[in-house]
């Protein structure tokens, strides 16, 4: 098992690749305490397939 300098476990990476994605940033929420304004990030490939969403 591999560990970093802080003795945290590190998983073995099988590979990495640089790819081009399109990031769309949207603003959601009404700006109220029950529905605060926040950003939602969506990532698409060049063909328009949604790859991931994060907020």
C-alpha positions in Angstrom: 0.0 0.0 0.0 1.3 3.4 -0.9 1.1 6.4 1.5 1.9 10.1 1.1 4.0 12.2 3.4 0.9 12.7 5.7 0.6 8.9 5.9 -2.7 9.0 4.0 -3.4 6.0 1.8 -2.9 6.6 -2.0 -4.7 4.5 -4.6 -2.9 3.3 -7.6 -3.8 5.2 -10.7 -4.2 2.9 -13.8 -4.0 5.8 -16.2 -4.8 9.5 -16.9 -5.7 11.3 -20.1 -6.2 14.9 -21.0 -9.5 15.5 -22.7 -11.4 18.5 -24.0 -14.8 19.1 -22.2 -17.3 21.9 -22.3 -18.1 23.4 -18.9 -21.5 25.1 -18.5 -22.0 27.3 -15.4 -25.6 28.0 -14.4 -27.0 30.0 -11.5 -29.9 28.4 -9.6 -31.9 29.6 -6.5 -34.2 32.4 -5.6 -31.8 34.1 -3.2 -33.9 33.3 -0.1 -32.8 31.4 3.0 -34.8 28.4 1.9 -33.5 28.6 -1.7 -30.1 30.3 -1.8 -28.4 31.2 -5.0 -25.7 28.7 -6.1 -23.7 27.7 -9.1 -24.2 24.4 -10.9 -21.4 23.2 -13.1 -22.1 20.7 -15.9 -19.5 19.1 -18.1 -20.2 17.9 -21.6 -18.1 16.2 -24.3 -17.9 17.6 -27.8 -20.9 15.5 -28.9 -23.1 17.1 -26.2 -23.2 14.1 -23.9 -23.5 15.2 -20.2 -20.5 13.8 -18.3 -20.9 15.2 -14.8 -22.8 17.7 -12.7 -21.6 19.4 -9.6 -22.9 22.2 -7.4 
